[in-house]
Structure formats: C-alpha cells, structure tokens
Amino acid sequence: MKNFDFRNAKTLKSAIKILDELQENALLVAGGTNVMVDIRAEKVNNRTLVNIRDIAELKGIHFRHGEVSIGAMTTIAEMSVSNTLKKHAPALFGAACVFADPSTNRLATIGGNVGNASASGDTIPPLMVLDATVHLVSAQGERQVNIFDFIVKNGVTTRKPNEIITKITFKSQPKTGFIKLGPRKSMCISIATAAAYVDVDKSGIVNDCRIAMGGVAGVTVRGKHAEKALMGKKLADDIWEKVGEEVQKDISPRDPSVRAAASYRRAVVPVLVKRAVNLAAFGECMGEVKK
Ligand SMILES: Cc1cc2nc3c(=O)[nH]c(=O)nc-3n(C[C@H](O)[C@H](O)[C@H](O)COP(=O)(O)OP(=O)(O)OC[C@H]3O[C@@H](n4cnc5c(N)ncnc54)[C@H](O)[C@@H]3O)c2cc1C
C-alpha cells in the first residue's frame, strides 16, 4: 500500500464536495471488499480513499408505484433477506442468496458490485434482465444511465471521476431467475452465471424475454441470439438444442482463464440459460446448479 490519504464522508453532500475537489485522485470505498484486495495487490496507489459507508441516504430497499429502488450502500446481506426483492426481482434476490459468504456479504454493497463492473459480478446479469437504471450524482447534478450503457467492459464504466452511484431502480419483474455455477457452494467468484426475464402466455409461448450472462466474456453480456431463438417458441424440450447453439454466438470466454477453460464454459452455458429461463417462467426464485 503506497501513498494513501483518507477522507470520511458522513453525508451525500460532503461526499459530492470531496469528489469534486479530488476528481480522479479520489477512490470511493463502500464495503471495501474489492478496494482492499486491489490495494493489497498494488493495483491502485497514490489515491485518497473516500469512505461512504456511513451515508444513511444511500441505504435501503423501497417499493413504490411498481418500481423497486435500492440504495447504493445496501449490502448483499440485506438484499438476501429482502421480501421486496424476493417478490419483485427474484433474479436479483437469487444472486444475493448465492453471493460470497456471510462476512463478506455484510460489507459488500450493490453499488460496489456495479461500480466494480467485473465480468463475473453476480448482481449485473440480474440488473440487465431487469433493464435497471443506475442513478448518479455529482456537483454538476444528477443523471440516470441504463445498466447496459453504464457497463463498458471488465472494470470499466461510464461513471465520471466525480460521480457517486446513489441508487439503482427497475420496474417490478417477478418473472426473472438467476443461476450461478461456481467451483464450490460459497466463497466463490462464479465460473459462469445466467439471468433471465421471460414472459410466457397461457399456452407457454414466449412473448418477451431478456437473457444476460456473467463470466463468459470480457464483460457481462446480453444473450441476444438466445433471446431470438426463444421468442415465439413454446418452452418445451425441443427448443433447447437450438437455443444452446445460438447462445454460443453471444459469448466469448477467455482461454486460458483462471477458473475454467473456455470449452467448459461453452459446454455449461446452455444448461445455465435453460435453468434460468425455466426459473423465470415457472416461478422459483433462485438456485445453484446441482451436480
Ligand atoms: C472473499 C470475497 C468473495 C467475493 N465473492 C463475490 C461473489 O460471490 N460475487 C461477486 O459478484 N463478487 C464477489 N466478490 C467481490 C466483491 O465482494 C463485490 O464486487 C462487492 O459487491 C463489492 O462491493 P463493496 O461495497 O465492497 O465495493 P468496494 O470494494 O468498496 O468498491 C468497489 C468499486 O466500486 C466503486 N464504488 C463503490 N461504491 C460506489 C458508489 N456508490 N458509487 C460509485 N462507485 C462506487 C469503488 O470506488 C470501487 O472502484 C468477492 C470479494 C471477496 C473479497
């Protein structure tokens, strides 16, 4: 750890002021579960750490007029016991339920997960299928960005150096599901994840859908080819081979990679997508892949 200074922002107003003064010299610290790892690995140096953990305005999950709002400083632990998320965003609830481990989850925040923009970040595919909006504030005012426009690539977002994520919002969407495959059941960064939103009519025909995946490319990706293969089809056994072929066009897993070979990821992704779609359509909220 080299040349770090520290500032404590107790209110959103003071955080905005500090960021405006320091610009790219500032490094926001929410739960610190990514930041501290990066500091120890000397990936970041010569910065002023700006602690935003105590800012009450950035915490909490609310539901109003059909819309869910999650404060950026809401922890993964809080999300994993939220009845609001379980009912209105099962995919995101499911992601919180299979995240890391209890002690990490008490620190880790949704704002930090989105701000970190890892290609394996567990909350990002669910937020993509929920078509979520990221709310940012700076001394210049507020702005809102769709999650697809916010995430650029692994570790890179369109956030300006003086902006803070304040909250994430999306419309209630009970028909969503999430599946995570990791090397073990907890304390694991995912090998691959799939999230789905699916609207099916009474006869089981897909009217609308969104698929998103993590850990399968240099960025969390939308499964546009898989979506096209699902649209207008009945969710029955004969469609999955074609969906599995099409989803290969949506992903570009790295090879070599630390956690799994590209061939392995290509083999498991069709299974994850099928399970996420079935969860979304038929009402279960989450689940890890059972061996
Ligand atoms: C043991 C361990 C297990 C883990 N397991 C998982 C896992 O299962 N799934 C997973 O997805 N991740 C996992 N992670 C990674 C990490 O815990 C998550 O990404 C977490 O959500 C980060 O949140 P944080 O509050 O700790 O962020 P921080 O480390 O505080 O910040 C992360 C980044 O986001 C920025 N940031 C934070 N808050 C804001 C804000 N409000 N506005 C703008 N920028 C902001 C910071 O400046 C920094 O660049 C794990 C990490 C560890 C150490």
The ligand as an SDF file (V2000), in Angstrom:
LIG
                    3D

 53 58  0  0  0  0  0  0  0  0999 V2000
  -13.9500  -13.1870   -0.3260 C   0  0  0  0  0  0  0  0  0  0  0  0
  -14.6480  -12.4640   -1.4480 C   0  0  0  0  0  0  0  0  0  0  0  0
  -15.7030  -13.0870   -2.0950 C   0  0  0  0  0  0  0  0  0  0  0  0
  -16.3710  -12.4400   -3.1290 C   0  0  0  0  0  0  0  0  0  0  0  0
  -17.4040  -13.0880   -3.7390 N   0  0  0  0  0  0  0  0  0  0  0  0
  -18.1010  -12.4500   -4.7160 C   0  0  0  0  0  0  0  0  0  0  0  0
  -19.2200  -13.0810   -5.3170 C   0  0  0  0  0  0  0  0  0  0  0  0
  -19.6400  -14.2000   -4.9640 O   0  0  0  0  0  0  0  0  0  0  0  0
  -19.8460  -12.4140   -6.3120 N   0  0  0  0  0  0  0  0  0  0  0  0
  -19.4620  -11.1680   -6.7320 C   0  0  0  0  0  0  0  0  0  0  0  0
  -20.0860  -10.6080   -7.6200 O   0  0  0  0  0  0  0  0  0  0  0  0
  -18.4140  -10.5490   -6.1480 N   0  0  0  0  0  0  0  0  0  0  0  0
  -17.7340  -11.1430   -5.1470 C   0  0  0  0  0  0  0  0  0  0  0  0
  -16.6780  -10.5130   -4.5550 N   0  0  0  0  0  0  0  0  0  0  0  0
  -16.3090   -9.1530   -4.9740 C   0  0  0  0  0  0  0  0  0  0  0  0
  -16.9300   -8.0460   -4.0890 C   0  0  0  0  0  0  0  0  0  0  0  0
  -17.2780   -8.5090   -2.8050 O   0  0  0  0  0  0  0  0  0  0  0  0
  -18.1960   -7.4290   -4.7480 C   0  0  0  0  0  0  0  0  0  0  0  0
  -17.8980   -6.8970   -6.0070 O   0  0  0  0  0  0  0  0  0  0  0  0
  -18.8740   -6.3730   -3.8660 C   0  0  0  0  0  0  0  0  0  0  0  0
  -20.2140   -6.1720   -4.2650 O   0  0  0  0  0  0  0  0  0  0  0  0
  -18.1520   -5.0270   -3.8820 C   0  0  0  0  0  0  0  0  0  0  0  0
  -18.8620   -4.1430   -3.0300 O   0  0  0  0  0  0  0  0  0  0  0  0
  -18.0870   -3.2040   -1.9930 P   0  0  0  0  0  0  0  0  0  0  0  0
  -19.1290   -2.3810   -1.3330 O   0  0  0  0  0  0  0  0  0  0  0  0
  -17.2030   -3.9670   -1.1120 O   0  0  0  0  0  0  0  0  0  0  0  0
  -17.2530   -2.3250   -3.0190 O   0  0  0  0  0  0  0  0  0  0  0  0
  -15.8690   -1.5560   -2.8220 P   0  0  0  0  0  0  0  0  0  0  0  0
  -14.7430   -2.5100   -2.7530 O   0  0  0  0  0  0  0  0  0  0  0  0
  -15.9940   -0.5600   -1.7150 O   0  0  0  0  0  0  0  0  0  0  0  0
  -15.8480   -0.7640   -4.2200 O   0  0  0  0  0  0  0  0  0  0  0  0
  -15.7440   -1.4590   -5.4530 C   0  0  0  0  0  0  0  0  0  0  0  0
  -15.6170   -0.4140   -6.5910 C   0  0  0  0  0  0  0  0  0  0  0  0
  -16.8350    0.3080   -6.7480 O   0  0  0  0  0  0  0  0  0  0  0  0
  -16.6250    1.7120   -6.5090 C   0  0  0  0  0  0  0  0  0  0  0  0
  -17.8030    2.1580   -5.7610 N   0  0  0  0  0  0  0  0  0  0  0  0
  -18.2790    1.6400   -4.5930 C   0  0  0  0  0  0  0  0  0  0  0  0
  -19.4160    2.2780   -4.2420 N   0  0  0  0  0  0  0  0  0  0  0  0
  -19.6520    3.2090   -5.1840 C   0  0  0  0  0  0  0  0  0  0  0  0
  -20.6860    4.1890   -5.3720 C   0  0  0  0  0  0  0  0  0  0  0  0
  -21.7140    4.3360   -4.5320 N   0  0  0  0  0  0  0  0  0  0  0  0
  -20.6010    4.9930   -6.4580 N   0  0  0  0  0  0  0  0  0  0  0  0
  -19.5890    4.8600   -7.3590 C   0  0  0  0  0  0  0  0  0  0  0  0
  -18.5900    3.9510   -7.2360 N   0  0  0  0  0  0  0  0  0  0  0  0
  -18.6320    3.1290   -6.1540 C   0  0  0  0  0  0  0  0  0  0  0  0
  -15.3180    1.8000   -5.7160 C   0  0  0  0  0  0  0  0  0  0  0  0
  -14.6630    3.0360   -5.8760 O   0  0  0  0  0  0  0  0  0  0  0  0
  -14.5420    0.6480   -6.3230 C   0  0  0  0  0  0  0  0  0  0  0  0
  -13.9910    1.0320   -7.5550 O   0  0  0  0  0  0  0  0  0  0  0  0
  -15.9810  -11.1310   -3.5230 C   0  0  0  0  0  0  0  0  0  0  0  0
  -14.9040  -10.4980   -2.8610 C   0  0  0  0  0  0  0  0  0  0  0  0
  -14.2640  -11.1410   -1.8390 C   0  0  0  0  0  0  0  0  0  0  0  0
  -13.1280  -10.4360   -1.1230 C   0  0  0  0  0  0  0  0  0  0  0  0
  1  2  1  0
  2  3  1  0
  2 52  2  0
  3  4  2  0
  4  5  1  0
  4 50  1  0
  5  6  2  0
  6  7  1  0
  6 13  1  0
  7  8  2  0
  7  9  1  0
  9 10  1  0
 10 11  2  0
 10 12  1  0
 12 13  2  0
 13 14  1  0
 14 15  1  0
 14 50  1  0
 15 16  1  0
 16 17  1  0
 16 18  1  0
 18 19  1  0
 18 20  1  0
 20 21  1  0
 20 22  1  0
 22 23  1  0
 23 24  1  0
 24 25  2  0
 24 26  1  0
 24 27  1  0
 27 28  1  0
 28 29  2  0
 28 30  1  0
 28 31  1  0
 31 32  1  0
 32 33  1  0
 33 34  1  0
 33 48  1  0
 34 35  1  0
 35 36  1  0
 35 46  1  0
 36 37  1  0
 36 45  1  0
 37 38  2  0
 38 39  1  0
 39 40  1  0
 39 45  2  0
 40 41  1  0
 40 42  2  0
 42 43  1  0
 43 44  2  0
 44 45  1  0
 46 47  1  0
 46 48  1  0
 48 49  1  0
 50 51  2  0
 51 52  1  0
 52 53  1  0
M  END
$$$$
